[in-house]
């Protein structure tokens, strides 16, 4: 998301698919500032002009969809080095289009079948979990406003004087920090759900019901509650209560897959030109373990569009289905909000609800347009390269069949002054706060900058054309994308400072203070590393120079010991920083390694950090000694002073980033 962070740690692209099981594991929720959306409060934007008239809009027929999607998807597979894709479009209670593209197994040239080939759906799995919750709600077994501790056999610790409810879980407002450890494994089995949740409990960092912060843990907690009140293991419950009534014979939460479905599973790829990857096991499996065929997902979409019914199967009562799709939580009436598990992603003049899903290798989207009785599902079996093909596909689909021209509203008079207020760094609410993984999240801040023409830009955020997006203020602190449909809203947060509301309602950006500002943290890190590495490099160089000129270093015994201690502190800190970077790169490049087997290495790195941080006192003492004891050594004084500042800067980073917090529940 932020290019400087990529250069430093090389972890952000993987983090985007690892901690989100959604658009983008930062999936299963979307990238906070990615696909373009419109306000959710109305179906038609005031002043917008729907394109209409005879011949203006192609009729959505199977033949037209086939020609249109064939051209786009086949080009995407080729350009982005993607092995295969599967798509289903439903309308008015029937499957209008379904098709597989490319290969489920590149080496064997096995084609994708929309009826049989299973794709991993990532966080779209949550929609089945929320549907199961609503089933138990309509049966009177669950109260959506009740403390969830009443349904658990372990306790979520009290915080903020408020309990967490199922409504909080469904709107991603329980206040949990991000949880990464054990989120993926390779070729393993689903863990024992209750034991997993009790052992991976994240800290509560926000009051419930106030701050959206996307949570795979929260969704899995809801799945466990369904298991507890139904008396049936969660994966079996979904099989019996959702898959079977809808005739979804090619769908499963099971990990590994049942023997009859395993041969139909598509391989996953980083790139189609690479080797196939092993089956990914999702730890918090109610949040992201579904494997399904496109035709099965079509049945699920039709059921939701038809008040819970598909053919003879009824999975929700009509009133329950309508309630589930209604708006439940939002921070602003002009912004997209959360329904009961679905999130709003309105665009092209229509209220749209849906969900994205990502594993490391599979990337999927599900969209429902209730007022048009339409559903769209797509999944790719490769990460690919060159952007987000599903976003481009969906937006192209909408622009073809729901053409729409938003009114190009002029900027308000106070725009140039207001944009200055918005400028700065923003930390997203979906983050780790109490473990050593806080630092990578701090280095993913969104930088909002004011332009001379009264518009704003967000660092690293570009359109499908690769050019930076710009936003114009059209109402007080409300910004519309120039030549687009994205909307950004800035408003006072609970702490009194500005919050950034992105297009998707599953997290927000909080203004970063100087203490946690990404730019200052990066500058401090570079400065500290530079001073310590130069000190280590100049140590032998200076010795060689003195030897060449036959000079001795005139130091007392105590000064020699201090000099050696300073070099050792520098060495420990340099090793600590390099080891930390290596640890993060390995962890995010191979997300399945973030498990208990890595704990001992994490502790070892943290011990180095603890020693190096304590060594900052030695560097400070060395600087004081230099000024008091070396009246003529100006270079020594300056070097010692700068080195002490570097040590203090690194200590600041260690404290802010919780780098020596020995908590390995991250």
Secondary structure, DSSP 8 states (H G I E B T S, - for coil): --HHHHHHHS-HHHHHHHS-SS---------TT-S----SS-SS-TT-EE--STTTS----HHHHHHHHHHHHHHHHHHTT--EEEEEEEETTEEEEEEEEEEEETTTTEE--TTT-BEE-GGGHHHHHHHHHHHHHHTTS--TTSBGGGG-SS-----TT---BHHHHHTT-S-B----TTSEEES-----HHHHHHHS---B-S-TTTS-B--HHHHHHHHHHHHHHHTS-HHHHHIIIIIHHHT-TTEE--SS--HHHHTTB--BBSSTTS--B--EEESSGGGT--EE-HHHHHHHHHHHHTTTEETTEESS-HHHHHHHHS--B-S-TTS--B-SS-EE--BTTB--EEEEEE-SS-EEEEEEEGGGTEEEEEEESB--SSS-HHHHHHHHHHHHHS-EE-------TTHHHHHHHH-EEEEESSS--SSTTHHHHHTT-EEEEE-TTSEEEETT-B-TTSSB--EEEEETTEEEETTS--EEEEEE-TTSSEEEE-SSTTBEEEE--GGG-HHHHHHHHHHHHHHHHHHHHHHHHHHHHHHHHT------HHHHHHHHHHHHHHHHHHHHHHHHHHHHHHHHHTGGG-SGGGHHHHHHHHHHHHHHHHTHHHHHHHHHHHHHH-TT-HHHHHHHHHHHHHHHHHHHHHHHTTTT------
